[in-house]
């Protein structure tokens, strides 16, 4: 598109300066393709995250995990491999794999969470300590008998549901079921 331009010539101490002034009918510059691409990826990530949550709520764990992994792929493209925006998705994937008793994948994501948190907050940061605790928890759970693990995960799921509903006393009663 042609832009109309007026040139004003100013004379300052014997120098001429030409400054373009764009007319009011000139169009604003178009957003750069990378900004548009970023917006598209952010929107896709948000939609996939909502889809993953809905699938999880509907009991479709495998599909939820697949959507969650696609979310993480988009986040890596947007932010790189060591960004705070990745941590929630990585932790969620670790938890989903643990709930499905896929302990190898649960440990892989827990280890990745630790790596990212330590890159962001050093080893002494509380986020790094929490990530180390999660990895340790996944490793310990992997040594649990399958029947016990199923029972533990069911109680954990119920505790999380009760806490989300604002019923901490009922959640505490569920936790007591873990003690023989």
C-alpha positions in Angstrom: 0.0 0.0 0.0 1.2 3.4 -0.8 1.6 5.8 2.0 1.4 9.5 1.6 4.2 11.4 3.2 5.0 15.0 3.6 8.5 16.0 4.1 9.2 18.9 6.3 12.5 20.4 6.0 14.0 22.1 9.0 17.0 24.1 9.0 19.1 23.8 12.2 22.5 25.4 12.3 23.0 25.0 8.6 21.9 21.3 8.5 18.7 20.1 6.8 16.7 17.4 8.5 14.0 15.6 6.6 11.3 14.0 8.8 8.5 11.9 7.3 5.0 12.7 8.6 2.4 10.1 7.7 -1.0 11.3 6.8 -4.0 10.3 8.9 -5.3 7.9 6.2 -2.2 5.7 6.4 -2.8 2.2 7.9 -1.2 1.1 11.1 1.6 -1.3 10.7 0.5 -4.9 10.5 1.5 -7.1 13.4 4.6 -9.2 12.8 4.1 -12.8 11.7 5.8 -14.0 14.8 3.4 -12.1 17.1 0.4 -13.5 15.2 2.0 -17.0 15.4 2.5 -16.5 19.1 -1.1 -15.5 19.6 -2.3 -18.5 17.7 -0.2 -20.9 19.7 -1.3 -19.2 23.0 -4.9 -19.6 22.0 -4.4 -23.3 21.0 -2.6 -24.0 24.2 -5.5 -22.5 26.3 -8.1 -24.5 24.3 -6.1 -27.7 24.7 -5.6 -27.2 28.4 -9.4 -26.8 28.8 -9.9 -29.9 26.7 -7.4 -31.8 28.9 -9.2 -30.8 32.1 -12.6 -31.7 30.6 -11.3 -35.1 29.5 -9.9 -35.8 32.9 -13.2 -34.9 34.5 -15.0 -37.2 32.1 -12.7 -40.0 33.1 -10.9 -40.2 29.8 -7.4 -40.3 31.2 -5.5 -41.4 28.1 -7.1 -38.6 26.0 -6.5 -36.1 28.7 -2.8 -37.0 28.9 -2.5 -36.7 25.1 -4.0 -33.2 25.2 -1.7 -32.3 28.1 1.3 -33.4 26.2 0.3 -31.3 23.3 -0.1 -28.3 25.7 3.5 -28.9 26.9 4.8 -29.1 23.3 3.2 -25.7 22.6 4.5 -24.2 25.8 8.0 -25.4 24.9 7.7 -23.8 21.5 6.5 -20.5 23.1 8.8 -20.3 26.1 11.7 -22.7 25.7 12.6 -25.7 27.9 13.1 -23.9 31.3 10.3 -21.5 31.9 7.9 -21.1 34.8 4.9 -21.5 32.4 5.9 -25.1 31.9 5.9 -26.2 35.5 2.1 -26.6 36.0 1.7 -28.7 32.9 4.7 -30.9 33.7 3.5 -31.5 37.3 0.0 -32.2 36.0 1.3 -34.8 33.5 3.4 -36.4 36.2 0.3 -36.7 38.4 -1.8 -38.0 35.6 0.7 -40.7 34.7 1.0 -41.6 38.4 -2.8 -42.0 38.6 -2.6 -44.3 35.6 0.1 -46.3 37.3 2.5 -45.5 34.5 5.3 -45.0 36.9 8.1 -44.6 34.4 6.4 -41.6 32.7 5.4 -40.2 36.1 9.0 -40.3 37.2 10.2 -38.8 33.9 7.9 -35.8 34.2 8.8 -35.4 37.9 12.5 -35.4 37.1 11.8 -32.8 34.4 9.9 -30.6 36.9 12.9 -30.8 39.2 15.2 -29.8 36.4 13.1 -26.8 35.4 12.6 -25.6 38.9 16.3 -25.8 39.7 17.1 -23.9 36.5 14.6 -21.2 37.6 15.1 -21.1 41.4 18.4 -22.9 42.1 18.5 -25.9 44.3 17.7 -24.1 47.5 14.4 -22.5 46.3 11.2 -23.8 47.7 10.0 -24.7 44.3 13.1 -26.8 43.7 12.7 -28.5 47.1 9.0 -29.2 46.3 10.0 -30.7 42.9 12.6 -32.9 44.6 10.0 -34.0 47.1 7.6 -34.9 44.2 10.3 -36.9 42.4 11.1 -38.7 45.6 7.4 -39.4 46.2 7.0 -40.9 42.7 10.1 -43.1 43.2 8.8 -44.4 46.6 5.3 -45.0 45.2 6.9 -47.1 42.4 8.0 -49.5 45.0 4.5 -49.9 46.4 2.4 -53.1 45.8 -0.1 -52.5 43.0 -3.2 -53.1 45.2 -1.9 -50.6 47.8 -1.0 -48.1 45.1 -4.5 -48.3 43.6 -6.0 -47.7 47.1 -3.6 -44.8 47.8 -4.4 -43.1 44.5 -8.1 -43.5 45.0 -7.9 -41.9 48.4 -5.7 -39.1 47.1 -8.2 -38.4 44.3 -11.0 -38.3 46.8 -9.0 -36.0 49.1 -8.4 -33.6 46.2 -12.1 -33.6 45.3 -13.1 -32.8 48.9 -10.5 -30.1 49.2 -11.8 -28.6 45.9 -15.3 -28.6 47.3 -14.1 -26.8 50.4 -14.4 -29.7 52.8 -11.1 -30.0 54.5 -12.5 -31.9 57.5 -13.9 -34.6 55.3 -10.6 -34.7 53.4 -8.7 -35.3 56.6 -11.0 -38.3 57.4 -10.1 -39.8 54.0 -6.4 -39.3 54.7 -6.8 -41.3 58.0 -7.8 -44.3 55.8 -4.2 -44.5 54.7 -3.0 -45.3 58.2 -3.4 -49.0 59.1 
